[in-house]
């Protein structure tokens, strides 16, 4: 209904602006033909009704918005081929000025992106960047998304940098902040490639650039710690990890594995346990709790670990913590007692098996594993661990 109202408003506006000239040329019969074509288009969407709509309304400065609005509606409804036909029809008309042609080119490029014809979209957008100052930035952003989807990180960086203001301080919450976050991740992608090749110096340089764009970049800090771990610089790695609670407390559990590796390299298991406990006090989470409980079990035995876990779950209950505690209890029971609890244990496991661990704060997309880029809304840094009884 929202899409229909949007298009209907555009249609009415276009008609009102061009009504006088239109009726003078074609009379009421022409208007009725246009209205009939639009009605069929919105309800049937056959190729014949597309042709009827295209032929029934002249393309001029008064009716351009109507054509654009209907074409965009087709694209949003998944009728990409029909959207392409409408926008290509606009470009075939010789009476559009340069600005109007550029707008039609932009919409056609968006059609090509929706159809997966990225090469054709790229060519149109590159032309727009050079030919239209008013559409330069929006064309560059569309190009950056194309290179992002194609994982052409260096080209995405070049386009992204051209969108940054040359002067002036970036304000939090602006589109430039989001742009810098994207640039930070592009550098992280290249840093991961360098790590795979064993090029630690190259990875360091890329991570430094990532943090210059986004000082709050958790991914860059985790990668920086990984680089130092591979280089044997354990204390440098710990220094990078200690940035994370300040950058985003919700992401502290993501550093557990690397924190463990640091203390293993230093052969300091007690230091690891102390660090975990300190993080748990400041940033409670189920993963931190289970990590502490696991270390206590290895060092002090089952009783100490189970008592600690039970006490913490009483204060902050979670299903994942309860499942862990129940599995440890089962291991210590006789066969007859184990059978009584086994059903509850299995039910908990099945319940948790399908529960997501992460959710996008922007669109609500959920996942079992962490995505730096949300597959739903295509935004960076919006996916966080789920908190609460069923979460972390």
BAVO-368707 format. One record per residue (C-alpha): x, y, z; residue in three letters. Coordinates in steps of 0.2 Angstrom, whole numbers, padded with zeros to 4 digits, always signed. Each point is the difference from the previous one (the first is absolute). Layout:
BEGIN
XYZALA;...
//
This chain:
BEGIN
+0000+0000+0000UNK;+0014+0012+0004UNK;+0008-0003-0017UNK;-0017+0003-0009UNK;-0003+0016+0010UNK;+0018+0006-0005UNK;-0003-0003-0018UNK;-0017+0006+0000UNK;+0005+0017+0007UNK;+0014+0001-0013UNK;-0012-0004-0014UNK;-0013+0013+0006UNK;+0013+0013+0001UNK;+0007-0004-0017UNK;-0017+0000-0007UNK;-0006+0016+0008UNK;+0016+0009-0007UNK;-0002-0006-0017UNK;-0019-0002-0001UNK;-0003+0016-0010UNK;+0012-0003-0013UNK;-0004-0019-0001UNK;-0019+0003-0002UNK;+0003+0014-0014UNK;+0010-0013-0010UNK;-0010-0016+0002UNK;-0016+0005+0009UNK;-0009-0011+0013UNK;+0003-0016-0010UNK;+0018+0002+0003UNK;-0001+0002+0018UNK;-0012-0014+0002UNK;+0012-0011-0009UNK;+0014+0005+0011UNK;-0010-0003+0016UNK;-0005-0017-0007UNK;+0018-0005-0003UNK;+0005+0005+0017UNK;-0014-0009+0008UNK;+0005-0016-0010UNK;+0018+0002+0004UNK;-0003+0001+0019UNK;-0011-0015+0000UNK;+0006-0011-0014UNK;+0018+0005-0005UNK;+0000-0009-0016UNK;+0011+0005-0015UNK;-0015+0006-0009UNK;-0005+0012+0014UNK;+0018+0006+0001UNK;-0001+0005-0018UNK;-0017+0008+0003UNK;+0007+0010+0014UNK;+0015+0006-0009UNK;-0009+0005-0016UNK;-0015+0008+0009UNK;+0010+0014+0009UNK;+0013+0011-0009UNK;+0017+0002+0009UNK;+0003+0018+0004UNK;+0006+0010+0015UNK;-0018-0001+0007UNK;-0002-0019-0001UNK;+0018-0005+0003UNK;-0003-0003+0018UNK;-0015-0011-0003UNK;+0010-0012-0011UNK;+0014+0000+0012UNK;-0011-0004+0015UNK;-0009-0014-0010UNK;+0017-0007-0005UNK;+0006+0000+0018UNK;-0015-0009+0006UNK;+0002-0014-0013UNK;+0018-0002+0006UNK;-0005+0000+0019UNK;-0013-0013-0004UNK;+0013-0011-0009UNK;-0006+0004-0018UNK;+0018+0005-0005UNK;-0002-0003-0018UNK;-0016+0011-0001UNK;+0009+0013+0010UNK;+0015+0000-0013UNK;-0013+0002-0014UNK;-0008+0015+0007UNK;+0017+0008+0004UNK;+0007-0004-0017UNK;-0015+0007-0008UNK;+0004+0017+0009UNK;+0017+0000-0007UNK;-0006-0003-0018UNK;-0010+0017+0001UNK;+0009+0014-0008UNK;-0009+0014+0009UNK;+0008-0003+0017UNK;+0013+0012+0006UNK;+0017-0006+0007UNK;-0005+0000+0018UNK;-0016-0010-0004UNK;+0011-0012-0010UNK;+0012-0002+0014UNK;-0014-0004+0012UNK;-0007-0014-0011UNK;+0018-0007-0002UNK;+0002-0001+0019UNK;-0017-0009+0001UNK;+0005-0012-0014UNK;+0017-0003+0009UNK;-0010-0005+0016UNK;-0011-0012-0011UNK;+0016-0008-0007UNK;+0006-0002+0018UNK;-0016-0008+0005UNK;+0001-0012-0015UNK;+0018-0005+0004UNK;+0007+0009-0015UNK;+0014+0009+0009UNK;+0011+0003-0014UNK;-0013+0010-0009UNK;-0005+0009+0015UNK;+0018+0005+0003UNK;+0002+0007-0017UNK;-0015+0011+0002UNK;+0005+0006+0017UNK;+0018+0004-0005UNK;-0007+0011-0014UNK;-0012+0009+0013UNK;+0015+0003+0011UNK;+0009+0010-0014UNK;-0016+0008-0008UNK;-0011+0005+0015UNK;+0006+0010+0014UNK;-0017-0001+0009UNK;-0001-0019-0001UNK;+0019-0003+0003UNK;-0001-0005+0018UNK;-0015-0012-0001UNK;+0008-0008-0015UNK;+0016-0002+0009UNK;-0009-0008+0015UNK;-0009-0012-0012UNK;+0017-0004-0008UNK;+0008-0003+0017UNK;-0014-0013+0004UNK;+0003-0009-0017UNK;+0019-0002+0004UNK;-0005-0005+0018UNK;-0011-0014-0007UNK;+0013-0005-0012UNK;+0013+0000+0014UNK;+0011+0012-0010UNK;+0006+0008+0016UNK;+0014+0012-0007UNK;-0012+0007-0013UNK;-0013+0002+0014UNK;+0013+0010+0010UNK;+0004+0011-0014UNK;-0018+0005-0003UNK;-0004+0001+0019UNK;+0014+0012+0002UNK;-0006+0011-0014UNK;-0016+0002+0010UNK;+0008+0007+0016UNK;+0000+0018+0003UNK;+0017+0008-0003UNK;-0001+0012+0015UNK;-0010+0001+0016UNK;-0002-0012+0015UNK;-0012-0015-0003UNK;-0015+0000+0012UNK;-0006-0016+0009UNK;-0016-0007-0007UNK;+0003+0008-0018UNK;+0001-0010-0016UNK;+0019+0004+0000UNK;+0001-0010+0016UNK;-0008-0015-0008UNK;+0011+0003-0015UNK;+0016-0001+0010UNK;-0006-0016+0009UNK;-0002-0008-0017UNK;+0017+0006-0005UNK;+0007-0007+0016UNK;-0007-0017-0005UNK;+0006+0001-0017UNK;+0018+0002+0007UNK;-0003-0015+0012UNK;-0005-0011-0015UNK;+0016+0004-0008UNK;+0009-0003+0016UNK;-0007-0017+0002UNK;+0006-0004-0018UNK;+0017+0006+0005UNK;+0000-0011+0016UNK;-0005-0015-0011UNK;+0016+0003-0010UNK;+0010+0002+0016UNK;+0004+0018-0004UNK;-0001+0007+0018UNK;+0008+0017-0005UNK;-0013+0003-0013UNK;-0014-0005+0012UNK;+0006+0012+0013UNK;+0000+0014-0012UNK;-0018-0004-0006UNK;-0006-0001+0018UNK;+0007+0016+0004UNK;-0009+0008-0015UNK;-0016-0009+0006UNK;+0001+0008+0017UNK;+0004+0017-0007UNK;-0017-0001-0009UNK;-0009-0008+0015UNK;+0008+0001+0017UNK;-0014-0010+0007UNK;+0003-0015-0012UNK;-0001-0016+0010UNK;+0005-0010-0015UNK;+0016+0010-0002UNK;+0005-0002+0018UNK;-0003-0019-0001UNK;+0010-0001-0016UNK;+0014+0011+0008UNK;+0001-0012+0015UNK;+0000-0015-0012UNK;+0015+0008-0010UNK;+0010+0002+0017UNK;-0004-0017+0005UNK;+0007-0007-0016UNK;+0015+0011+0002UNK;+0003-0007+0018UNK;-0003+0018+0007UNK;-0012-0006+0014UNK;-0001+0016+0010UNK;-0003+0010-0015UNK;-0014-0012-0004UNK;-0008+0003+0017UNK;+0002+0018-0002UNK;-0011-0001-0015UNK;-0013-0011+0008UNK;-0002+0012+0015UNK;-0006+0013-0012UNK;-0016-0010-0004UNK;-0010+0003+0017UNK;+0002+0019-0004UNK;-0005-0002-0018UNK;-0015-0010+0003UNK;-0004-0009+0016UNK;-0013-0011-0008UNK;+0014-0008-0011UNK;+0012-0005+0014UNK;-0005-0019-0001UNK;+0008+0000-0018UNK;+0017+0002+0008UNK;+0000-0015+0011UNK;+0009-0012-0012UNK;+0014+0012-0004UNK;+0002+0005+0019UNK;+0002-0019+0004UNK;+0013-0001-0014UNK;+0010+0015+0007UNK;+0001-0008+0018UNK;+0004-0017-0007UNK;+0015+0008-0010UNK;+0005+0008+0017UNK;-0003-0017+0009UNK;-0010+0010+0013UNK;-0017-0009+0002UNK;-0003+0009+0017UNK;+0001+0016-0009UNK;-0012-0005-0013UNK;-0013-0005+0014UNK;+0003+0017+0009UNK;-0003+0009-0017UNK;-0016-0010-0003UNK;-0007+0003+0017UNK;+0004+0019-0002UNK;-0009+0001-0016UNK;-0015-0010+0007UNK;-0002+0012+0014UNK;+0000+0015-0011UNK;-0009-0007-0015UNK;-0011-0015+0005UNK;-0004-0013-0014UNK;-0003-0018-0001UNK;+0015-0004-0011UNK;+0012+0009+0013UNK;-0009-0009+0014UNK;+0002-0017-0009UNK;+0018+0004-0004UNK;+0004+0004+0019UNK;-0010-0016+0005UNK;+0010-0011-0012UNK;+0017+0007+0007UNK;-0006-0003+0018UNK;-0005-0018-0005UNK;+0017-0003-0007UNK;+0010+0007+0015UNK;-0011-0003+0015UNK;-0012-0014-0005UNK;-0018-0003-0003UNK;-0007+0006+0017UNK;+0008+0017-0001UNK;-0005+0003-0018UNK;-0018-0006+0003UNK;-0002+0011+0015UNK;+0006+0015-0008UNK;-0011-0003-0016UNK;-0015-0003+0011UNK;+0003+0016+0010UNK;+0002+0011-0015UNK;-0015-0008-0009UNK;-0011+0004+0015UNK;+0005+0018-0002UNK;-0001+0001-0019UNK;-0009-0016-0007UNK;+0002-0005-0018UNK;-0005-0016-0010UNK;+0018-0003-0006UNK;+0007+0001+0017UNK;-0013-0011+0007UNK;+0003-0013-0014UNK;+0019+0000+0004UNK;-0004-0002+0019UNK;-0012-0014-0003UNK;+0012-0010-0011UNK;+0013+0001+0013UNK;-0012-0006+0013UNK;-0005-0015-0011UNK;+0018-0005-0001UNK;+0000-0003+0019UNK;-0016-0009+0001UNK;-0003-0019+0001UNK;-0009-0008-0014UNK;-0017+0001+0008UNK;+0001+0018+0004UNK;+0008+0004-0017UNK;-0015-0007-0009UNK;-0012+0012+0010UNK;+0010+0015-0005UNK;+0005-0005-0018UNK;-0017+0005-0007UNK;+0002+0017+0007UNK;+0018+0001-0007UNK;-0006-0005-0017UNK;-0014+0012-0001UNK;+0011+0014+0005UNK;+0013-0004-0013UNK;-0014-0001-0014UNK;-0007+0017+0006UNK;+0017+0008-0001UNK;+0005-0008-0016UNK;-0011+0011-0011UNK;+0002+0016+0011UNK;+0010+0014-0009UNK;+0015+0007+0009UNK;+0000+0017-0009UNK;-0012+0013-0006UNK;+0001+0015-0011UNK;-0005+0016+0010UNK;-0006+0008-0016UNK;-0011-0013-0009UNK;-0002-0014+0012UNK;+0010-0013-0010UNK;+0005-0015+0011UNK;+0015-0012-0002UNK;+0009-0013+0009UNK;+0017+0008-0004UNK;+0006+0017+0000UNK;-0001+0010-0017UNK;+0009+0016-0001UNK;-0011+0005-0014UNK;-0018-0003+0002UNK;-0007-0011-0014UNK;-0017+0008+0003UNK;+0002+0019+0000UNK;+0018+0000-0007UNK;+0006+0011+0014UNK;+0017-0002+0009UNK;+0002-0002+0019UNK;-0019-0003+0003UNK;+0000-0018+0006UNK;+0003-0003+0018UNK;-0001-0015+0012UNK;-0018-0003+0006UNK;-0002+0003+0019UNK;-0012-0007+0013UNK;-0007-0016+0005UNK;+0002-0008-0017UNK;+0015+0009-0005UNK;+0018+0004+0006UNK;
//
